[in-house]
Structures are given as C-alpha cells and as structure tokens.
Amino acid sequence: MAAVVTLGFLVALEAAARHYGTPGPITLQVREVVHAPKSGGLLYAAMALMMVVLTWRERFFAVGAAIGVDLAFLLVRWAVDADTAGGHPFGNGALWVTLGAAVVAVTRRTGPERVLLLKGVGLALLLMAGRKTGDTWLLITSKTRPTVLDQYVATADHALGDPSWLAGRIVEATGPVGFNFLDFVYGNLAVAAVVAALHQLRHVAAERRFPRHHLVRTFLVIGLVGPAFYMIFPVVGPLFAYGTGTEHWAAVSLWAPDMPPSEAWAVANLWPGTLPPVAAPQPMPFDGITPRNCMPSLHTAWATAIFVHTRGGPRLLRFAGTFWLVATLCATLGFGYHYGADLIAGVVFTLTIEAALRCHDRGWDREGIWLVAHGTVVFTAFLLSYRWLPLEMARHPWVAGPLLLLATASVVHGYVRTTTRWSRSTAPVRRPEPQPEPA
C-alpha cells in the first residue's frame, strides 16, 4: 500500500512538473542512469543504506562494482568529450548497483531474504527520489505562489532580535573560509543523515530485519509533509526578499539557469547590513523562479532529526549530531536563507512528527497524544502569530520573543520527558543472578 501511494505521489509530481515545462522527479532520476548525476555523494550514501542488508562479502563486491562502473563511465565521457557541466563525475555506479540489487532480489532470492533485500533497495531509492521530489516541490511553489509573506515573517522576527542579519554579518566577516565551511555542512546534510542512519541500522544484516523506527523514516516524512506548508505560507527568505540574491544565485539557478538575478525582486537591498523597518507588512509579488521554501525551515528540521537520533549513539556520534545541528543553524541564518522564526518552527515541526512516528510504533497512549497535540498547537500558533500579529510582536519584542522561545522550549521539554518515560517503560528488566546454594 505504501509503495502504491509513493508511486502515485511521484507520478503526480511528474505530471505537475511537465505542466510547467520541466522534467519531474522520475525523469530526473532515470536520466542519472546514464547522465552525470547532480549529487554523486547522495547516490553513494543511498547505496550504503541498501548495503545494510548485505553480508560483508556482498558489500565489498557492491562497492567494487560501483567504482568499476564509475570508472567505465569516466573513460567513456573522456573519450567522447561529453559535457558534464552541472553534474558529478561519479555516482552512476552506485545507482547501477542499487538497481542491480533489485534485479537480484526478484530473480535470485525468495521468501524473507527477497523481502529484506527489496526493503533495502526501496530505502535507497526513496532517499534518491526524495532529493528529486524536493526539487520539483520547490518548482511548484515558485510557479503557483506569485506573492510571498516575507514582510510578515521579517516583522515578527524583530521579536527574536533579527538573527539572520546578525549571522549574515558574522559569515561575511569570516570571509571565504567561513562561507565554504558552512556551505559544505549545509550541502551535505543528507550524507550526515546517512552516517547516523547506518549506525542505527548496523544490525540489520545479522538480525535479518529493520528496526521499527529509524532516522530515514523521519527524514522521509519531513520531506513529504513539510513542503505542503510552503504552499500555505510562501516565504523566500531575507537573502532574496531583502537582498540582491547574487551571493548564492546557484540556489535558484536550477529553475532558470539563463536568467540573471535582479534587485527589483527585493523590498530593498537591506540584508545583512541594515535591519528592515518596523512597518505594517503586506504580501508582495515575487518572481516565478525563486522557491518559497522557508516556513518551516526543513534544513533545521532534518538537522534536528539527526540530533535526536544520535542521542543514543557513542560519544563521537553524539558530538557529530550536535555539531551538524549547530552548523546548520548558523548556515541557514548566515546565508540569508531563513529567518529566526523559520528555525524555531522547524524544531517544533520535527519533534511533533518524531513523536507521532514513535506513537504509531508503540501505540497511542495519553502521553503520546498530548505530546503530538501540544506540538501541533504550538506550530499552528506560530504560523497564525506570524501572519496576523507580526506588528504587535515587533513592537513588544521583550514579550513576544520570550513567549516564542518558551513555547519552543515547552515542546522540547515535553518530548524529552515523554520519550524518556517511554524508554524506561520498554527497557528490559535485569534479572538477578542466581545465588549458589549453601553447601
């Protein structure tokens, strides 16, 4: 049933993309069987997820085959002088091996072994398709939402101290070193998620089954549900609404590679040097190519999910999860992609989804229902306050700001408290060791 729903969703996005004259997620993924992929690292990360169901011998063979295929493609492209602009020189091999594993599952495996291998392949393909699906969603938001609500969010963001303007100045002060470092972290979020997921799924090959709940599920649900709010609350971010957009033009060049950026889109060239004025906000028209992908911040949501799922790992993994969350928050603000209001909404959004998935696995008890309801109410209150009370929030920042942070903290506290109780109630009870009988 889930496979049918997923396929239907991909077909619908493909049709929507075709309606706007661009290829959809299915076409983009099929092209990468031969053409240079957009993200070779993501394809190899997806293949690594598939390999959790394989034996060590099969894993070595899969990696060797992927590298061999990539070398063959590299030689052919060099021989025919193929144009690989915009693509990576490697990654096709990982996709070929993943598809090959699906063929092996259907033709050479039976029973539970076939099901397990198909689940591994499905997980890898879903991660690959998730990237393409996200690109198509962003295209749809830019075409169907001619006006954006940036003035509302920017006004409300005064209550939080305009963190994007502050972070933007800090990133500018660090120069190319700071920018490139944060850009690497920001662009490799999916790879970091796969590293964390591999630790969670490390026993799949031995136990011959997947755990009931893991990071990849949360990632996929966030990517499926989150873009719906882009349609409800379209926001382009301070870089574009209050800046020139030239600093990171590659972020939108996917939709119109031949169209230069234009300052006429922005309210004024204010980011990050000058704070936006406190005035009555209004919807403003915007171009038809910039994604409306700010509310909530899904990069923050995914980084929060990585942080949550690394809490039970070894110290190095916990440190990496914390680092990736902090660095992602710095990048989203410092690059001008998001407002502070987007970030706290993304945290609440993730914890609510994570709580709902855990409740689905363990059963819906009173604590779980209250936690999900609380997160839903807080997230809804954020959106309503940003839309209908931004001017009041900006005029009373010492009231509105703490209230926003306290509401976020209440969801975090509720999640930690509830999940801790759940883990204690499901933890195995250690039996006392039998005592030797006296002689």
N, C-alpha and C positions, 0 to 999 in steps of 0.2 A: 504493500500500500504506500509506504514512504517513498519507494522508488518511483511509483507511478506519479505521485504528487510532485516529486522533484523534477521528473522529466517534463511533466505538464508545465511547471513553472518556467523551466528553461526554454521550452517551445514558445511560451507566451512572451518572454523577454526577447527571443529571437525575432518574433513577428513584430514586436514594438520597435526594435532597432531597425529592422528592414523598412518599417513605415517612415522612419526618419532618414533613410538612405545610407545607413551604415551597417556593417556586419554585426550580428549578435554573438552571444557567448558560445553557442555551439559552433558557429563558423570560425570564430577566432581560435577555439581550441583545436578544431580539426586542422586548421592551417599549420599549427605548430608541429604536426606530424612530419612536415617537410620543411617549412619555412623556419627561419631563425626565430626562436621564441623571445617573447618580451622579457621573461624572467626565468633564466635558466636555473638560478638558485632555488626558486619556488618549485620547479619541476623535480629537482633532485630531493628537495625536502619532502614532497609528496611521495616520491618513490621510497624514501626512508620510512614513511609511515606504513606503506604497503609491506615493507620487509619485516615488520614486527611479527608477522605470521609465519615467516620462513625459518628454516634451520640456518645455522651459521654457514654451512657449506653452500646452501642455496643463496644466501646473502652475498657471499664472495662472488659467486657466479653472476648474480644480477648486477652488482657494481661493475664487474669486469665487462659484462656485455654492454652496459650503458656507456661506459667510457669508450669501448670499441666502436659503437655506433656513432658517438660524437666525433671521434677521430675520423671516421669514414666520411661523415658529412662535412667536416672541416676541410678535408682534402678535396672533395668534390667541389665545394664552393670556391676554394682557392684555384682549382684547375679551370673552372668556367668563369672565374671572376664575378661571382654572384654578389649582388648588392645585399648586405646585411645591415644596412643603416636602421637604427631603431631597435635592433634585436641583439641577442646574446649569441656568442659563437658556440655555446654548449647548452644542453638541455633536452635536445631531441632524443638522445639515447635514453634518458630517464622516462620519457613518455612512451617510447617504444617498449621498454622493459615492462612498464606497468600494464600496457595493453597486452603484451605477450603473456603476462601472468594471468590475465583474464581468459585468454585462449586456453592456457594450460588448465585452469580451473574447470572449464567447461568440457574439455576433451580428455584430460588425463586424471582428474580427481573425481571422487564420488563421495556421497554421504556428507558427514560433518566436515571432512577435510576440504571438500569443494566449497561448502558454505563459508568456512573460515577464510579461505583464500579470496573468495568473492567479496567478503566483508572488507578485507584489507585493500583490495583493488578499489572498491567503492569509496572507502575513506580517502584514498589518494586522489581519485577522480573528483570527489566533492571538493577537496581543497583546491585542486586546479580550477575547477569550474567556478569556485567562489570568487576567485580573482576576476575572471571574465564577467561573471554576473554583476560584481560591483561596478565594473567599468560601464556596463550597459545601464545599470540603475542611475549612475551619475549623468549619463547622456540624457536619459528620460527626464530627470529633474531639471536640467538646463533647458529642455525644449518645452516642457509643459508648465513651468512656473515663470512667467515673464517678469513678475515683481518679487522682490526679496524683502525680508523683515530685519535687515541688519541694523537699521536705526533703532529698532526696539531693543535688540539684544545689547547693542553698544551703550544705550542709555541705561539699561538695567545693570550693565557691567560696572558702572560707576560705583555701585554699592560694594563691589569686590575690589575696588582700587584700580581698575583698568589694567589687569595683569598682563595682557597681551602687549600693551605699549611698553611696559617696563621690561618684559622679557625680550621684546624686539630690540630695544636699545642695548641690552646686555649681549645679545647674539651679535649685533653689529660691532660692539666693542671687542669681541673676541676674534674678529676677522675671519679669514678663510679656514683657520684651524678649527675654531668652534663650530662654524657652519657645517663643514664637511663631516665632523664627528657626529653632530646631531642628525645630519641628513642620512648618514649610514644607519644610525639607530632607527630613525623614522621609516626608512625604506625597507628594513629587514625585520619588521615586526613579525611577519608570518614565519620566517625562519626561526626566530626566537621561540615562537609558539610550538613549532615542531620539536625543537630540542626539549622543551618542557613536556610535551606530549609523549615523546619517546621514553622519557623516564617513567611516566605513568603506565605506558603500555609495554614495558620491558619484559613482563612475564607472560605475555600473550602466547608466544610460541610454545612455552613449556606447559601452560595450563590449557591451551587449545581453546581459549575463549577470551572475549574482550570484557573489561570491567564494565559495570553498569553505567558509570558516569566518568567522563574524562574531558580534558580540555577541548578536544576537537569538536565535541558536541556543542559546547558553549560557544565556541568561535562561530560555528555554522549558524546557530540560532541567532546570534547577534547580527551576523551579516544578512540574515533573511528578514528579520523584523526591523532592524534599525533604519534601513532606507525608507520605510514607509513614513517615518516621521520627517524625512526630508521633504516629502510631498506636503505634509501638513504645516511644517514650519520651515519654509525655504530660507536659508541663510548662506551667503558666500564667504564670509569671513573678513576680518579687518584688512588683510593684505589687498583684497580686491575692492571692498566697499569704501575703504578709507586710504588706499594707497594706489600706486601705479600698476601693481600686478606684474611688473617686469622682473622682479627679483627671482621669482620661481615660476616663470612662464611655462616651463615644461609640465607643470601640474595640470594645465588645461589644454596644452597643445595637442593632446590626443584627439580632441573633437574637431579642431580646426588648425592643422599644422601650418597652413599657409597664411593664417590671419594674424597680423601683429597685435600686440596689446595696445589698449587705448586708455588714457587717463580720463576720458569722458565718461567712463562707466562709473567712476567713484564719485562720492559726495564731494570730496576734496582730497588733495594729497596731504593727509594728516598722519598716516601711520609710518613709522612709530615716533616721529619727532614731536607731534602736537596732539594733545588729548582732544577728542571730539567734544563739541559744546553740549551742554545740558539744555536741550530744547525738546519741544513736543515732537515725537517721532512719527513717521508715516511710511507706508510701503513705498518702495522706489523701484522703478523699472530697471532692469539689468539686461546684459547681453544674453544671447541664446547659446553660449558655449561653456560658460563657467559653471561647474557643478554646484548645486545648492546642498552641500554635504556637511553642514556644521552642527546642526542641532538634532540629536546629541552628537558629541564627538565620539565616533566609533573607534578611532585610534586609541583614545583614552579608555573606551570600553574594553577593547581587546587587551590592552596593556594591563588593565585591572584584572581581567580574567587570568592572564599569565601570572600576575602577582598572587592571586588567590590559590591557584592550582600548584604553585611551587612552595606553599607554606608547609606541606608535609614532606618535602624532599630533603636531601642533605644540605649542609650549610652553604656550599658553593652554589647550589641551585636556588636556594632562598635568596642569596645575595644577588644572583643574576636577575631573578624576578623583580626584586626591589629596584635594582639599577635600571632595568628596562622601563619600569613604570615611571620613575623619576625623570629619566632622559626623554621619554616620550612626551611627558607633560611639558618639559622645557622646550622640546621641538615644536609641538603643536602651538604653543603660545609664541615662542620666539620667531617662528617663521611667519606668523600672522595668519595661520590657517584657522584659528579658533579664538573665541572669546573665553574668558574665565567661566562664564555662565554655561557654556557648552560642556566644559570639563566636569563640573560637578553633576550636571545632568547625565553625562556618560557614566560616571561612577555609580549613581543610583540605578540607572538603567541596567548595568551589568549585574549588580548584586541582586536585583529583582529577578532577572532571568535565571541567574545561577540558583537562587532559592527555589524558583518554580521547577527547574530541572531536577533538583535534589528531591523535592517533594514528590515529583512524578515517579521517581525511582523507589523511594522508601514508603510512600503512602502519604496522603494529605491528612495531617493531624492539625490540631488547633494552632499550635505554634507556627507551623509552616504556612497555614492560611493567613494568619495575622501578619507574618513577615512579608509575604508576597503582596498582601493588600496594603500594608504600610508603604512599601517601596513604590507601588503603583500610585498611591495617593500623593506621595511626595513628588514623584516625577511629573504627574499631571499638574500639581500646584506650581511647579517650576515653570512649565510651559505657559500656563494661564497668567502667572505673575509677569513673565517676560513680555507677554503680549498686551496685557491690559493695565499693568501697574508700573511700567518702566520709569515714568517720570517721577512718581512718588518714591520709588526705590532710589533714584538718583538724588533726590532732594533730601532724603533721610538715610544716608549710607550707614550711619552708625547704628541704625535699627535694622535696615534691610539686609546688610551684609552679614552680621552675626546670625540673623534668622536663617539665611540661606546655608551658612556653614553648619549651624546646629541641626537643621533638617537633614543635611547630608550625613553628619555625624550620627544622627539617630538611626539612619538606615544601616550604616556601617556597624554600629554597636549592636543593633538587633540581629544583624546577620552573624556576627562573631559569636554572640551569646547563644543564639539558636543552634547554629551548626556545631558549636562546642558541646552542647547538650546532646545533640544527635550522635556525635562521635562517641560520647561516653556511654550512651544507651546501647550502641551497637558494638562496642568494644568487647572482645572475648574476655570472659572472666577466667582469671588464672586459678587453676585448681591447686590445692595444697598437695605437696609431695607426700606420698605415703611414708609413714614413720615405721621403722623396723620394730618388730615385736620384741619385747624384752625376753632375754634368754631364761 
